[in-house]
Amino acid sequence: MLPAQEAAKIYQTNYVRNSRAIGVLWAIFTILFAIVNVVCFIQPYWIGDGVDTPKAGYFGLFHYCISEGTSRDLVCEGSFTEFSSIPSSAFKAASFFIGLSMVLVITCIVCFALFFFCSTATVYKICGWMQLASATCLVLGCLIFPDGWNSDEVQRLCGDQTDKYSLGACSVRWAYILAIMGILDALILSFLAFVLGNRQDGLMAEELLADSKGSPHR
């Protein structure tokens, strides 16, 4: 084998090894993102009471707890399975989009099984589109959620000055911040999936070219 061909073979081997290593990291972070998405959807700590709030409590996408009277004991209501119990149409829409984001990323993980049956590049691109759609749903959910802050239940917790996109005496809690961070995570994972997919296409093209050069002409 010629030196140039040997160098190309070594480069191709390293290229494949690096792509696989990055692909494994991408898969691990996709699973971690799915866990973050599930936590953001389930946990009711999107907004909560502050020092000056008239009552104690907190709100999630569909579940919320508020103290009654002078007692600090919390009364909890709201369920995703009972959509009518969600206190605001904006909260309902946000719940739908965050839930859809969660379903998309879980479906993306299920699609990892396609690596055994389909082209690697195709699977990366399918997952890339799913992650991009998941990020879009997260953006919509995070933007729509504050539109429901003028509901009676939120004003009961946060005070009369609470309005759309204005929390009054309440404060943003960790689940909302985690959801916003998840948007950036999903966009990075989506970009990486498309890069890995294009890399696989390039690798296949190089292999076909090498085979055509190596085959004897008739």
NORQUI-V411178 format. One record per helix or strand. SS is the DSSP state (A for helix, B for strand). FROM is the first residue (numbers start at 1). TO is the last residue. Records with the same first field share a line. If there is no record, write none. Layout:
SS->FROM-TO / FROM-TO
This chain:
A->3-42 / 83-85 / 89-116 / 120-148 / 152-158 / 174-214
B->47-48 / 57-59 / 64-67 / 74-77 / 163-163 / 166-166 / 171-172
